[in-house]
Amino acid sequence: MSERESQEQSTALVAGTNLPEVRRVWHNNEWFYAVVDFVRIWTDSENPTAYWRQMKQRADPGLREIMDTQLILFPMRAADGRRRQTETANRETLLRLVQSVPSKNAEKVKRWLAEVGNQRLEEIEQEASELELLRNEYRKKGYSDNWIEARIVDLLARNEITATWKERGAAEIHYPILTNVLVEHTFGLTIKSYKVYKGISPNANLPDNMTVQELAFNALSKATAITYHETRDSQGISELHKDAIDAGDTTRAARELIEERTGVPVVSKKNAKDLRLRSSKKQKKGLPPSRNTLFDLEG
C-alpha cells in the first residue's frame, strides 16, 4: 500500500488489562503507536501531552537521541475528530521509553505489545492466503500473470481508499458515487458507459474487463485521491467528492500525456473474453472453491 503502507487504526488493549485504546499505524511492515497514548497509560496523567513534552525536555542524551531519531510523525485523528501530526514509535522504541517512566502499568504494556504483534502476524498470513486464492481463481479463468498482478494492485488500492473514505466520514452508500467520479474523470467515461463501450453486461465487474494499462490508471486514480485526502485533511462527502474530481483530472492528464507520446489509447474495447488466455476447462482441478473475501468490491 503506498507510503501509506500505513492504515491507521485504534485498537483496544488486550483483554483483562483495563487499558484504553491506542492509535496505531502500519508502516514498513510493523506497527507504530501514538506515543502520547502510551504516556497516558504509563502515567495516568490528566495531560499526557504536557507530560510527554516535559519528558522530552528532561531526557538524558541517550534517550534524547532515541527520541530524535526513532520517532515518526503520522497524521492521526485527535479527540476533536481532526487529523494532526502525531509522534509514533515502534514496539522496540516504546519498550525503551517505558523504562524511563516509573509505571505500574509497564508490564501490562509489554504483554499487550506482544499480543498485538502476534495478531498482526496472523492478519498478514490471512491476507497472503486470500491473495493466493485470488490469484488461483484468476488463473483458472485464464488471465495472464501480468494481468493478475495488475488487478491485485488495483484491488489493494480499492481496499485502501474505501478505508480512507470511511475514516473521513463517507458511508458505504457513497463509495460507488466516489468511484464513478474517479472513473469518469480519469477515463472520460462513467462506469455505465464504460461497460457499454466494452460490450459487457451492466452487472459485469468493470476492472475484470480492463487491460493492464487501464488497471494501472484505475489504481493510480485511487492513490492520487488518497494523497489529496491526506494533504487537504478532507472530511465529509463534499470534500471527498471534490478530491475525487481533482484526482481523476490529474490522472486523466497523465493518461493523455502518455497517449500523446505513444500514440496508443489507454481506453480499450477489450474485455475479459479478449484478456483470458485459455479456457478454465484446461486448468487443473482441485483448487479451493470461490468464496467471499475482502476483494469482492466493484472498482
C-alpha positions in Angstrom: 0.0 0.0 0.0 1.8 3.4 -0.7 3.7 5.4 2.0 0.6 4.9 3.3 1.7 1.4 3.6 0.0 2.5 6.7 -3.5 2.2 7.7 -4.4 4.0 10.9 -6.4 2.0 13.5 -7.4 2.5 17.0 -7.2 -0.7 19.0 -8.3 -1.8 22.4 -5.6 -3.3 24.7 -5.5 -7.0 25.5 -8.5 -8.3 27.5 -8.2 -8.0 31.2 -5.7 -5.1 31.4 -8.4 -2.4 31.6 -6.2 -0.2 29.5 -7.7 2.3 27.0 -7.5 2.4 23.2 -4.3 3.3 21.4 -3.9 4.8 17.9 -1.6 2.9 15.7 -0.5 2.8 12.0 1.0 0.0 9.9 4.3 1.2 8.3 7.3 -0.6 6.8 5.9 -4.0 8.0 5.4 -3.1 11.7 3.1 -1.2 13.9 3.8 2.4 15.0 1.9 3.6 18.0 0.9 7.1 19.2 3.5 7.8 22.0 1.2 10.2 23.8 -1.4 7.5 24.1 1.1 5.3 25.9 2.2 8.2 28.1 -1.4 8.4 29.3 -1.4 4.7 30.1 2.0 4.8 31.8 1.4 7.8 34.0 -2.4 8.2 34.4 -1.7 11.8 33.7 -4.7 14.1 33.0 -2.5 16.0 30.5 -0.3 13.3 28.7 0.7 15.8 26.0 2.3 18.1 28.6 3.9 15.2 30.4 5.4 13.9 27.2 6.7 17.4 26.4 8.4 17.6 29.8 9.8 14.1 29.4 11.5 15.1 26.2 12.9 18.2 27.8 14.4 16.2 30.7 15.7 13.3 28.7 19.3 12.2 29.1 21.5 12.3 26.0 20.9 8.6 25.2 17.2 8.8 25.5 17.2 12.2 23.7 18.9 10.5 20.7 16.3 7.8 20.5 13.5 10.5 20.6 15.2 12.5 17.9 15.9 9.5 15.5 13.3 6.8 16.2 10.0 8.6 16.3 8.0 9.1 13.1 5.2 11.7 12.6 1.9 10.4 11.1 -1.4 12.3 10.8 -3.8 10.7 13.3 -7.3 11.5 14.3 -7.4 13.6 17.5 -10.2 13.8 20.1 -11.8 16.7 18.2 -12.1 14.5 15.1 -9.4 16.3 13.1 -6.2 14.6 11.9 -3.0 16.0 13.3 0.7 15.1 13.1 1.4 12.7 15.9 4.7 11.3 17.2 4.7 7.5 16.9 7.1 4.7 17.9 7.5 1.0 17.1 7.5 -1.6 19.8 11.2 -1.6 20.4 11.3 2.1 20.9 8.3 2.1 23.1 9.9 -0.5 25.4 13.0 1.7 25.6 10.8 4.7 26.5 8.7 2.9 29.1 11.9 2.1 31.0 12.3 5.8 31.7 8.9 6.2 33.2 8.1 4.9 36.7 4.9 2.9 35.9 2.9 0.1 37.5 1.4 -0.4 34.0 4.7 -1.2 32.3 4.3 -5.0 32.4 0.8 -4.8 31.1 2.0 -2.6 28.2 4.8 -5.1 27.4 2.3 -8.0 27.3 -0.1 -6.0 25.1 2.6 -5.1 22.6 3.5 -8.8 22.3 -0.2 -9.7 21.8 -0.9 -7.1 19.0 2.3 -8.1 17.3 1.1 -11.7 17.2 -2.4 -10.6 16.0 -0.8 -8.7 13.1 1.3 -11.7 12.0 -2.0 -13.7 11.9 -3.6 -11.0 9.8 -0.7 -10.9 7.4 -0.9 -14.7 7.0 -4.6 -14.5 6.3 -4.1 -11.7 3.8 -1.4 -13.6 2.0 -3.7 -16.7 1.9 -6.6 -14.7 0.4 -4.3 -13.1 -2.2 -3.0 -16.5 -3.3 -6.6 -17.8 -3.5 -7.5 -14.9 -5.7 -4.5 -15.5 -8.0 -5.6 -19.1 -8.4 -9.1 -18.1 -9.2 -8.0 -15.6 -11.9 -5.5 -18.2 -13.3 -8.3 -20.7 -13.5 -10.3 -18.1 -15.6 -7.4 -17.8 -18.0 -5.9 -14.4 -17.1 -2.1 -13.9 -17.6 0.2 -13.5 -14.5 0.9 -9.9 -15.5 -2.8 -9.0 -15.7 -3.4 -10.8 -12.3 -0.7 -8.7 -10.5 -2.1 -5.5 -12.0 -5.6 -6.5 -10.9 -4.4 -7.2 -7.3 -2.6 -3.8 -7.1 -5.9 -2.2 -8.2 -7.9 -4.3 -5.6 -5.5 -3.3 -2.8 -5.8 0.3 -3.8 -9.6 -0.1 -3.7 -9.4 -1.5 -0.2 -7.2 1.3 0.9 -9.3 4.1 -0.5 -12.6 2.7 0.9 -10.9 2.5 4.4 -9.8 6.1 3.9 -13.3 7.2 2.9 -14.7 5.5 5.9 -12.2 7.2 8.2 -13.1 10.6 6.7 -16.8 10.4 7.1 -18.2 8.7 4.0 -20.7 5.8 4.2 -20.8 2.7 2.1 -23.6 4.2 0.0 -21.1 6.9 -1.1 -18.4 4.5 -2.3 -20.0 3.8 -5.7 -20.6 7.5 -6.3 -17.0 8.4 -5.5 -15.7 5.5 -7.5 -17.8 6.6 -10.5 -16.3 10.1 -10.2 -12.8 8.8 -10.3 -13.5 6.6 -13.3 -15.3 9.3 -15.2 -12.7 11.9 -14.7 -9.8 9.5 -15.3 -11.1 7.8 -18.5 -13.8 10.2 -19.8 -16.5 7.6 -19.3 -18.9 6.8 -16.5 -18.8 3.2 -15.2 -22.1 2.5 -17.0 -20.9 4.0 -20.4 -17.6 2.3 -20.0 -19.3 -1.1 -19.8 -21.4 -0.2 -22.9 -18.2 0.7 -24.7 -16.6 -2.6 -23.8 -19.7 -4.5 -24.7 -20.2 -6.2 -21.3 -23.2 -6.7 -19.1 -24.3 -3.9 -16.8 -23.8 -6.3 -13.9 -20.2 -7.2 -15.0 -17.3 -6.1 -12.9 -15.6 -3.4 -14.9 -12.0 -3.9 -13.6 -12.2 -7.6 -14.5 -12.6 -6.4 -18.1 -9.8 -3.8 -18.1 -6.4 -4.2 -19.7 -3.2 -4.0 -17.7 -2.8 -0.3 -18.8 -6.4 0.6 -17.7 -5.9 -1.2 -14.4 -2.7 0.9 -13.8 -4.6 4.2 -14.2 -7.5 2.9 -12.2 -5.2 2.2 -9.3 -3.3 5.5 -9.8 -6.5 7.5 -9.6 -7.2 6.0 -6.2 -3.7 6.6 -4.9 -3.9 10.2 -6.1 -7.3 10.6 -4.4 -5.8 9.4 -1.1 -2.9 11.9 -1.5 -5.4 14.7 -1.9 -7.5 13.5 1.1 -4.4 13.4 3.3 -2.7 16.7 2.2 -6.0 18.6 2.4 -7.2 16.7 5.6 -10.6 16.3 3.8 -13.6 15.4 5.9 -17.1 14.6 4.8 -18.6 13.6 1.5 -18.5 17.1 -0.1 -14.7 17.4 0.4 -14.0 13.8 -0.6 -16.1 14.3 -3.7 -14.0 17.4 -4.7 -10.8 15.4 -4.1 -12.1 12.6 -6.3 -12.8 15.1 -9.1 -9.3 16.6 -8.8 -7.6 13.1 -8.6 -9.5 11.9 -11.7 -8.5 15.1 -13.6 -4.9 14.7 -12.5 -4.8 11.0 -13.6 -6.5 11.9 -16.8 -3.8 14.4 -17.6 -1.2 11.8 -17.1 -3.1 9.3 -19.3 -3.5 11.8 -22.1 0.2 12.7 -22.0 1.2 9.1 -22.3 -1.3 8.6 -25.1 0.1 11.6 -26.9 3.7 10.4 -26.5 3.0 6.8 -27.5 0.2 7.3 -30.0 -1.7 4.4 -28.3 -5.0 5.0 -26.5 -5.3 3.6 -23.0 -9.1 3.2 -23.0 -9.8 -0.1 -24.8 -12.7 -2.0 -26.1 -11.1 -5.3 -25.0 -13.0 -7.2 -22.3 -12.5 -10.3 -20.3 -13.1 -12.6 -23.3 -10.1 -10.9 -25.1 -7.9 -10.9 -22.0 -8.3 -14.6 -21.0 -5.5 -16.8 -22.4 -7.2 -20.1 -22.0 -10.4 -21.9 -21.1 -11.0 -22.6 -17.4 -11.6 -26.2 -18.5 -7.9 -26.6 -19.2 -6.9 -25.6 -15.6 -6.1 -28.2 -13.0 -8.8 -29.3 -10.8 -8.7 -29.3 -7.0 -8.4 -25.5 -6.4 -10.4 -24.2 -3.4 -13.9 -23.1 -4.2 -14.7 -19.4 -4.7 -15.7 -17.6 -1.6 -16.3 -14.0 -0.5 -13.2 -12.1 0.5 -12.2 -8.6 1.2 -11.5 -8.2 -2.6 -15.2 -8.5 -3.7 -15.8 -4.8 -4.4 -16.6 -3.2 -7.7 -13.9 -0.8 -8.8 
